[in-house]
């Protein structure tokens, strides 16, 4: 039996009956093919962009006409509602900026769900499709003329000492596609961050903060802090100090399996920020631990595999010659 599906405004959307087995969700290799048919597609819109809700309706009707059998709509910010569908989803289409894709990546990665981004933000490094030209790319995708790009994510957890036995308890844990940042709070004062790699002491930074970034995040905050640009398929982790003062000021490129432990020392508050979307206050004695996530973010790509460098020049507006 086909699942219930709704338009973004809550009205019913006609669903074609099921007629063939569902293809496997996701892909297992970086250059593997995306299934030619998608039976269960989720369309995630930005709740504060009315134009994205309208476009979601148009895309849903188009997909139905193309033979997609089951479609559902949801706000990208409604985590629990999205999670209910994910075990059976073959594709997530996101309508918004890179922030919407970051949210979708954290949700869909654990289930191996590939994503196709429709750019409705300012920069759109991650999005693949323009809102002014989306029908042709969707037809191309449904015909199987596409590939899956896999990107490393990192997992951050905040550990706090237990008063009872001296052990440590986990306060929170998040996956990040872009970066994890341990930094000073609201006051414009430096923080000292002691850093260990795989249990061995590295150094203590005196800085505004420390960025732990993926290759995806290397074109974001890490780039602004002077870090290198990594192609997205690399499974490396960057460690980059922000406004380092009389301490190590170079970026480190680490292997995927490295464990990074950070402890902040300050007489004022420190903050942990994940993908610029989660903020947690860090107290004295807390440790932030970052490792490579077992989950990979998967993106449907329609352009040539060399697209990253072309997009880089275009987005950053760096002149030729």
C-alpha positions in Angstrom: 0.0 0.0 0.0 1.3 3.5 -0.9 2.1 5.8 2.0 0.1 8.9 2.7 1.6 12.0 1.2 0.7 15.7 1.5 1.4 18.9 -0.3 3.4 21.5 1.7 0.1 23.3 2.5 -1.3 20.1 4.1 -3.6 19.1 1.2 -3.5 15.5 -0.1 -1.1 14.6 -3.0 -2.2 11.8 -5.3 0.2 8.9 -5.1 0.6 6.3 -7.7 0.3 2.7 -6.6 3.3 0.6 -5.9 4.3 -1.6 -8.8 7.9 -2.7 -8.4 10.4 -3.4 -5.6 12.2 -0.4 -4.1 15.8 0.1 -5.2 18.5 0.0 -2.6 18.9 3.3 -0.7 22.1 5.2 -1.1 25.4 4.0 -2.5 28.4 2.1 -1.2 31.2 3.6 -3.3 32.2 7.1 -4.0 31.5 6.9 -7.8 28.6 4.5 -7.6 25.4 5.1 -9.6 22.2 6.5 -8.2 19.1 4.3 -8.9 17.3 5.2 -12.1 14.0 5.1 -10.3 13.1 6.7 -7.0 10.0 5.3 -5.4 10.0 7.3 -2.1 11.2 10.9 -2.3 11.2 13.5 0.5 11.1 17.2 -0.3 12.4 19.5 2.5 11.6 23.2 2.3 12.9 26.1 4.3 10.1 27.2 6.7 11.1 30.9 6.5 11.2 31.0 2.7 7.7 31.0 1.3 9.1 30.6 -2.2 10.6 27.3 -1.2 7.2 26.0 -0.2 5.7 27.0 -3.5 8.6 25.4 -5.4 8.2 22.2 -3.3 4.6 21.9 -4.6 5.7 22.3 -8.2 8.5 19.8 -7.8 6.2 17.3 -6.2 3.7 17.5 -9.0 6.5 17.2 -11.6 7.9 14.1 -9.9 4.5 12.5 -9.7 4.0 13.1 -13.5 7.4 11.5 -14.1 6.4 8.3 -12.3 7.7 8.8 -8.7 5.4 6.7 -6.7 5.6 8.2 -3.2 6.4 11.8 -2.2 6.2 13.6 1.2 6.9 17.1 2.2 8.3 18.5 5.4 10.1 21.5 6.8 13.9 20.8 7.0 13.7 22.1 10.6 11.2 19.5 11.8 13.8 16.9 12.8 11.4 14.3 14.4 9.0 14.4 11.5 11.8 13.9 9.0 13.3 11.1 11.0 10.1 9.1 10.8 10.4 8.8 7.1 14.1 8.3 6.7 14.4 4.5 7.0 12.5 4.1 3.7 13.6 7.2 1.7 15.4 6.8 -1.6 16.2 10.6 -2.0 15.9 13.9 -0.2 15.5 17.0 -2.2 16.2 20.1 -0.2 15.1 23.7 -1.1 17.1 26.3 0.7 20.7 27.4 1.2 23.7 25.3 2.4 22.2 25.4 5.9 19.2 23.4 4.8 21.6 20.9 3.2 23.6 20.7 6.4 20.5 19.9 8.4 19.5 17.2 5.8 23.0 15.7 5.8 23.0 15.2 9.5 19.6 13.5 9.4 20.0 11.4 6.2 23.6 10.2 6.6 22.8 7.6 9.1 20.4 5.9 6.7 22.6 6.4 3.6 20.1 8.7 1.9 21.4 10.7 -1.0 20.5 14.4 -1.3 19.9 16.8 -4.2 20.1 20.5 -3.3 18.1 23.2 -5.0 19.9 26.5 -4.3 17.7 29.1 -2.7 20.4 30.7 -0.5 23.2 33.2 -1.1 26.2 31.1 -1.8 25.1 27.5 -2.4 28.4 25.6 -2.4 26.6 22.3 -1.8 23.5 22.7 -4.0 23.3 21.2 -7.4 20.2 22.7 -9.0 19.1 26.2 -9.7 15.5 27.2 -8.8 15.2 28.7 -12.3 16.2 25.5 -14.1 15.2 22.4 -12.2 13.0 20.3 -14.5 15.7 19.3 -16.9 18.2 18.3 -14.1 15.4 16.2 -12.4 14.7 14.4 -15.6 18.4 13.7 -16.0 18.6 12.3 -12.5 15.5 10.1 -12.9 17.0 8.7 -16.1 20.1 7.7 -14.0 22.5 10.2 -15.6 24.1 11.2 -12.3 26.6 10.0 -9.7 26.9 10.0 -6.0 29.5 12.0 -4.1 30.4 10.8 -0.6 31.8 13.3 2.0 33.3 12.7 5.4 31.5 14.0 8.4 32.9 14.4 11.9 31.3 13.5 15.2 31.7 15.8 18.3 30.8 15.0 21.8 31.0 17.1 25.0 32.3 15.2 28.0 31.9 16.5 31.6 33.4 15.1 34.8 31.2 13.1 37.1 31.3 14.3 40.7 30.5 10.9 42.1 33.3 8.7 40.8 35.6 11.0 38.8 34.6 9.5 35.5 33.1 11.4 32.6 29.6 11.6 31.2 28.5 12.6 27.7 26.5 15.8 27.7 25.7 15.9 24.0 26.9 14.4 20.7 26.5 15.7 17.2 27.6 14.9 13.6 28.9 17.8 11.5 29.4 18.1 7.8 31.2 21.4 7.9 32.9 22.0 11.2 33.1 21.9 15.0 34.3 25.1 16.7 35.5 25.5 20.3 35.7 29.2 21.0 35.4 32.1 23.5 31.9 33.2 24.4 30.6 36.7 24.2 33.6 38.6 25.6 36.3 39.6 23.2 39.0 37.9 25.2 41.3 35.0 24.1 40.8 31.4 25.4 43.5 28.8 25.9 42.8 25.5 24.4 44.8 22.4 25.3 44.8 19.9 22.4 45.6 16.2 22.2 45.8 14.0 19.1 45.2 10.3 19.6 46.0 10.7 23.3 49.2 12.6 22.9 49.6 16.2 23.8 50.0 18.5 20.8 50.0 22.1 22.1 48.0 24.8 23.9 46.6 27.4 21.7 46.0 31.0 22.8 43.4 32.2 20.4 39.7 33.2 19.8 38.9 29.6 19.1 39.8 26.3 17.3 38.1 25.0 14.2 38.0 21.2 13.5 36.8 21.0 9.9 36.0 18.5 7.2 37.0 18.9 3.6 33.5 20.2 3.0 34.0 22.9 5.7 37.4 23.9 4.3 35.6 26.4 2.0 33.7 27.9 4.9 34.9 29.2 8.3 38.1 27.3 8.0 39.0 29.2 4.8 38.2 32.6 6.5 40.7 31.6 9.3 43.5 30.9 6.7 43.1 27.2 6.3 43.7 25.3 3.0 41.1 24.3 0.5 40.6 20.5 0.3 38.7 18.7 -2.5 35.4 17.3 -1.1 36.3 13.6 -1.6 39.3 13.8 0.8 38.6 12.2 4.1 40.9 14.4 6.1 40.3 16.5 9.2 41.6 20.1 9.5 42.6 21.8 12.8 42.8 25.6 12.5 43.3 28.2 15.2 41.3 31.4 15.0 43.3 34.6 15.6 46.1 32.8 17.3 48.2 35.0 19.7 51.8 34.1 20.4 51.1 30.4 19.8 50.9 27.9 17.0 49.1 29.5 14.1 49.3 26.9 11.3 46.6 24.6 10.1 47.1 20.9 10.6 45.8 18.2 8.1 45.0 15.0 10.0 44.0 11.5 9.0 40.4 10.5 9.1 40.9 8.2 12.1 42.5 10.8 14.4 40.9 11.6 17.7 41.1 15.3 18.7 40.6 16.2 22.4 40.2 19.9 23.3 39.9 21.5 26.7 39.3 25.2 27.1 40.8 27.3 29.9 39.3 30.7 30.6 37.9 32.9 33.3 34.8 33.4 31.2 32.4 31.3 29.2 33.5 29.1 26.3 31.2 27.8 23.5 31.0 24.7 21.4 29.4 25.3 18.0 28.5 22.5 15.5 27.9 23.4 11.8 27.0 26.9 13.0 23.6 25.5 14.0 24.1 24.0 17.5 25.6 26.0 20.4 26.5 24.5 23.7 28.1 26.3 26.7 31.4 24.7 27.8 32.3 24.7 31.5 35.6 24.3 33.3 36.8 20.7 33.2 34.7 19.8 30.1 36.4 18.1 27.1 35.4 18.3 23.5 36.2 15.1 21.6 36.0 15.1 17.7 36.5 12.0 15.6 35.5 11.0 12.1 31.8 10.0 11.9 30.9 6.5 10.7 28.2 8.2 8.6 29.0 9.7 5.2 27.0 12.5 3.6 25.9 11.6 0.1 25.1 14.1 -2.7 23.5 13.4 -6.1 25.7 15.1 -8.7 24.7 15.9 -12.3 27.8 17.9 -13.3 31.1 16.5 -14.4 33.4 15.2 -11.6 35.7 18.2 -12.0 32.8 20.5 -11.0 34.3 21.5 -7.6 37.2 23.6 -9.0 34.9 25.4 -11.4 32.4 26.1 -8.7 35.1 27.3 -6.4 36.3 29.9 -8.9 32.7 31.0 -9.5 31.6 31.2 -5.9 34.7 32.9 -4.6 34.8 35.2 -7.6 38.5 34.8 -8.0 39.7 36.4 -11.3 41.6 34.4 -13.9 45.2 35.0 -14.8 
